[in-house]
Amino acid sequence: MITLQDFKEQNEELIQEEIIYRNAEQLEIFSDKIHKQILSNKLYELDKFSGTQGFQLIHNGRSYIKHNIQGIYVIYLKSIITGQHICLYVGETDNEIDQRLGRLIKQAKGEQHPTESHSGGQLLFDKFTSKGRQDIWEKNLRVQFITLDDVKINLGGTAYSITNLEGTEYRVIREFPNKRLLHLFENKMINRFAPISNKNCQSYNNHNEYEKNWKSFNELCDLVESNLKKTNLKEKKFNIVK
């Protein structure tokens, strides 16, 4: 049985969806601001992995506290060939970015819990760790993020109207539920950063950046495969001589 409170909550969700749909162009302006802020924020190294501490965020040789951060994060893989920061994954959390990054690392190592998964970590495991080349990513993961509070600051006090049978109502967009805001702008950041391992990666429009990221990633994959072939060839020759 649907209660009056349930009905009000469902109706409010529909109102918020309608506001987002009707104001898509204006929201792109906010998305551009959020995109620029992420790019201007610190680029951290993910380093010092361990079973108990997980990992540390390092910037200019200094370790930073990473707990209790909510927001949108962008994970890169720095190419050991070109130095390019390949956009690997874009995500969001209203819990802790620390946990999400830790999940990627566990998956990349092949140590994930059966109930957890991360598409970015799985890609690293399949292409590098499983082939004995964990070093390709272990010292080369980078992350930038914007906090949920900063997302809301970018939105300011902007309010949108909607007209229904009861008249015209207004909603301040930063007061939408945290998860709705994060999911909304996560998708918009996927469009801009063009990560290669997000499950909905085919949905964005930035094809040039997407192809650029894949090209650099495939160069790393080719390097691994080439080294494997050389190693196998040496082993075969050694066996023949022996």
ZADRENTI-455470 format. One line per field, with one value per residue (C-alpha): residue number from 1; residue in three letters; chain; z, x, y. Coordinates in steps of 0.5 Angstrom, whole numbers, plus 500, padded with zeros to 3 digits. Example, Ala and Ser with C-alpha at 12.3 -4.5 7.8 and 13.67 -1.06 7.14 Angstrom:
2
nr: [1, 2] $
rest: [Ala, Ser] $
kette: [A, A] $
Z: [516, 514] $
X: [525, 527] $
Y: [491, 498] $
This chain:
242
nr: [1, 2, 3, 4, 5, 6, 7, 8, 9, 10, 11, 12, 13, 14, 15, 16, 17, 18, 19, 20, 21, 22, 23, 24, 25, 26, 27, 28, 29, 30, 31, 32, 33, 34, 35, 36, 37, 38, 39, 40, 41, 42, 43, 44, 45, 46, 47, 48, 49, 50, 51, 52, 53, 54, 55, 56, 57, 58, 59, 60, 61, 62, 63, 64, 65, 66, 67, 68, 69, 70, 71, 72, 73, 74, 75, 76, 77, 78, 79, 80, 81, 82, 83, 84, 85, 86, 87, 88, 89, 90, 91, 92, 93, 94, 95, 96, 97, 98, 99, 100, 101, 102, 103, 104, 105, 106, 107, 108, 109, 110, 111, 112, 113, 114, 115, 116, 117, 118, 119, 120, 121, 122, 123, 124, 125, 126, 127, 128, 129, 130, 131, 132, 133, 134, 135, 136, 137, 138, 139, 140, 141, 142, 143, 144, 145, 146, 147, 148, 149, 150, 151, 152, 153, 154, 155, 156, 157, 158, 159, 160, 161, 162, 163, 164, 165, 166, 167, 168, 169, 170, 171, 172, 173, 174, 175, 176, 177, 178, 179, 180, 181, 182, 183, 184, 185, 186, 187, 188, 189, 190, 191, 192, 193, 194, 195, 196, 197, 198, 199, 200, 201, 202, 203, 204, 205, 206, 207, 208, 209, 210, 211, 212, 213, 214, 215, 216, 217, 218, 219, 220, 221, 222, 223, 224, 225, 226, 227, 228, 229, 230, 231, 232, 233, 234, 235, 236, 237, 238, 239, 240, 241, 242] $
rest: [Met, Ile, Thr, Leu, Gln, Asp, Phe, Lys, Glu, Gln, Asn, Glu, Glu, Leu, Ile, Gln, Glu, Glu, Ile, Ile, Tyr, Arg, Asn, Ala, Glu, Gln, Leu, Glu, Ile, Phe, Ser, Asp, Lys, Ile, His, Lys, Gln, Ile, Leu, Ser, Asn, Lys, Leu, Tyr, Glu, Leu, Asp, Lys, Phe, Ser, Gly, Thr, Gln, Gly, Phe, Gln, Leu, Ile, His, Asn, Gly, Arg, Ser, Tyr, Ile, Lys, His, Asn, Ile, Gln, Gly, Ile, Tyr, Val, Ile, Tyr, Leu, Lys, Ser, Ile, Ile, Thr, Gly, Gln, His, Ile, Cys, Leu, Tyr, Val, Gly, Glu, Thr, Asp, Asn, Glu, Ile, Asp, Gln, Arg, Leu, Gly, Arg, Leu, Ile, Lys, Gln, Ala, Lys, Gly, Glu, Gln, His, Pro, Thr, Glu, Ser, His, Ser, Gly, Gly, Gln, Leu, Leu, Phe, Asp, Lys, Phe, Thr, Ser, Lys, Gly, Arg, Gln, Asp, Ile, Trp, Glu, Lys, Asn, Leu, Arg, Val, Gln, Phe, Ile, Thr, Leu, Asp, Asp, Val, Lys, Ile, Asn, Leu, Gly, Gly, Thr, Ala, Tyr, Ser, Ile, Thr, Asn, Leu, Glu, Gly, Thr, Glu, Tyr, Arg, Val, Ile, Arg, Glu, Phe, Pro, Asn, Lys, Arg, Leu, Leu, His, Leu, Phe, Glu, Asn, Lys, Met, Ile, Asn, Arg, Phe, Ala, Pro, Ile, Ser, Asn, Lys, Asn, Cys, Gln, Ser, Tyr, Asn, Asn, His, Asn, Glu, Tyr, Glu, Lys, Asn, Trp, Lys, Ser, Phe, Asn, Glu, Leu, Cys, Asp, Leu, Val, Glu, Ser, Asn, Leu, Lys, Lys, Thr, Asn, Leu, Lys, Glu, Lys, Lys, Phe, Asn, Ile, Val, Lys] $
kette: [A, A, A, A, A, A, A, A, A, A, A, A, A, A, A, A, A, A, A, A, A, A, A, A, A, A, A, A, A, A, A, A, A, A, A, A, A, A, A, A, A, A, A, A, A, A, A, A, A, A, A, A, A, A, A, A, A, A, A, A, A, A, A, A, A, A, A, A, A, A, A, A, A, A, A, A, A, A, A, A, A, A, A, A, A, A, A, A, A, A, A, A, A, A, A, A, A, A, A, A, A, A, A, A, A, A, A, A, A, A, A, A, A, A, A, A, A, A, A, A, A, A, A, A, A, A, A, A, A, A, A, A, A, A, A, A, A, A, A, A, A, A, A, A, A, A, A, A, A, A, A, A, A, A, A, A, A, A, A, A, A, A, A, A, A, A, A, A, A, A, A, A, A, A, A, A, A, A, A, A, A, A, A, A, A, A, A, A, A, A, A, A, A, A, A, A, A, A, A, A, A, A, A, A, A, A, A, A, A, A, A, A, A, A, A, A, A, A, A, A, A, A, A, A, A, A, A, A, A, A, A, A, A, A, A, A, A, A, A, A, A, A] $
Z: [500, 498, 504, 503, 504, 499, 494, 496, 495, 488, 486, 488, 484, 478, 479, 480, 473, 469, 472, 470, 463, 461, 464, 460, 457, 463, 467, 461, 463, 470, 468, 464, 471, 474, 469, 469, 477, 477, 472, 476, 482, 485, 481, 486, 485, 488, 492, 498, 497, 503, 505, 512, 510, 503, 499, 500, 496, 494, 491, 491, 495, 501, 503, 504, 508, 504, 508, 508, 501, 498, 490, 483, 482, 475, 475, 470, 468, 466, 460, 461, 454, 452, 459, 457, 463, 460, 463, 466, 470, 472, 478, 484, 491, 497, 502, 501, 495, 499, 498, 491, 489, 494, 490, 484, 486, 489, 483, 479, 484, 483, 490, 490, 494, 490, 492, 489, 482, 479, 471, 471, 476, 472, 465, 469, 471, 465, 461, 465, 472, 469, 464, 470, 469, 475, 474, 468, 473, 480, 480, 475, 477, 478, 481, 481, 484, 486, 493, 493, 497, 491, 486, 490, 491, 483, 483, 487, 489, 482, 482, 477, 476, 474, 473, 475, 477, 484, 480, 479, 484, 485, 486, 488, 485, 490, 495, 490, 494, 494, 490, 484, 484, 484, 479, 474, 474, 474, 467, 464, 466, 463, 457, 458, 460, 456, 460, 457, 462, 465, 463, 460, 456, 449, 451, 451, 445, 446, 441, 439, 447, 447, 441, 444, 451, 447, 443, 448, 452, 447, 446, 453, 451, 445, 449, 454, 449, 445, 451, 452, 446, 446, 453, 450, 444, 449, 453, 447, 445, 452, 452, 445, 447, 454] $
X: [500, 503, 503, 502, 509, 511, 507, 510, 517, 515, 512, 518, 523, 518, 519, 526, 527, 523, 527, 533, 530, 527, 534, 539, 542, 543, 546, 551, 554, 555, 558, 563, 565, 565, 570, 574, 575, 577, 582, 585, 585, 591, 593, 594, 599, 596, 602, 604, 599, 599, 594, 592, 593, 590, 594, 596, 594, 601, 602, 609, 612, 606, 601, 594, 588, 583, 577, 570, 571, 564, 564, 566, 573, 577, 582, 588, 593, 600, 603, 610, 611, 608, 607, 600, 595, 590, 583, 581, 575, 570, 566, 562, 560, 556, 560, 568, 572, 577, 573, 572, 579, 581, 576, 579, 586, 583, 580, 587, 591, 585, 584, 577, 571, 566, 561, 565, 567, 570, 570, 577, 580, 578, 581, 588, 588, 586, 591, 597, 596, 594, 600, 605, 606, 603, 608, 605, 599, 602, 606, 602, 595, 593, 586, 583, 576, 571, 568, 560, 561, 564, 559, 554, 558, 558, 551, 550, 543, 540, 533, 528, 521, 516, 508, 503, 496, 497, 501, 508, 513, 521, 526, 534, 538, 543, 538, 536, 539, 546, 546, 542, 546, 553, 550, 547, 554, 558, 555, 556, 564, 564, 562, 567, 573, 571, 574, 575, 573, 566, 560, 556, 562, 559, 554, 558, 560, 567, 569, 576, 578, 576, 580, 586, 585, 584, 590, 595, 592, 593, 600, 601, 598, 602, 608, 606, 604, 611, 615, 611, 612, 620, 620, 616, 621, 627, 624, 623, 630, 633, 629, 631, 639, 638] $
Y: [500, 507, 512, 519, 520, 515, 519, 526, 523, 520, 526, 530, 526, 527, 534, 534, 530, 534, 540, 537, 535, 542, 546, 541, 547, 551, 545, 544, 551, 549, 542, 546, 550, 543, 540, 546, 546, 539, 540, 546, 542, 538, 531, 526, 520, 513, 510, 506, 500, 496, 491, 495, 502, 501, 507, 514, 520, 524, 531, 534, 528, 530, 525, 528, 525, 522, 520, 523, 526, 526, 528, 526, 523, 522, 516, 517, 512, 515, 512, 510, 511, 518, 520, 522, 521, 516, 517, 511, 512, 517, 516, 519, 517, 520, 516, 516, 517, 513, 507, 507, 508, 502, 498, 499, 498, 491, 489, 491, 486, 481, 481, 484, 481, 477, 482, 488, 490, 496, 496, 500, 495, 489, 493, 494, 486, 483, 487, 488, 484, 478, 478, 479, 487, 490, 495, 498, 501, 500, 507, 511, 511, 519, 522, 529, 530, 535, 535, 535, 542, 545, 542, 546, 552, 552, 551, 557, 559, 558, 556, 553, 553, 548, 549, 544, 544, 547, 553, 555, 552, 553, 548, 550, 545, 545, 542, 536, 530, 529, 522, 525, 531, 527, 522, 528, 531, 524, 523, 530, 529, 522, 526, 531, 526, 520, 515, 508, 503, 506, 501, 507, 510, 509, 515, 521, 525, 527, 522, 525, 525, 518, 515, 519, 515, 508, 509, 511, 505, 500, 502, 500, 493, 492, 493, 488, 483, 484, 483, 477, 474, 476, 472, 466, 466, 466, 461, 456, 457, 456, 449, 447, 448, 445] $
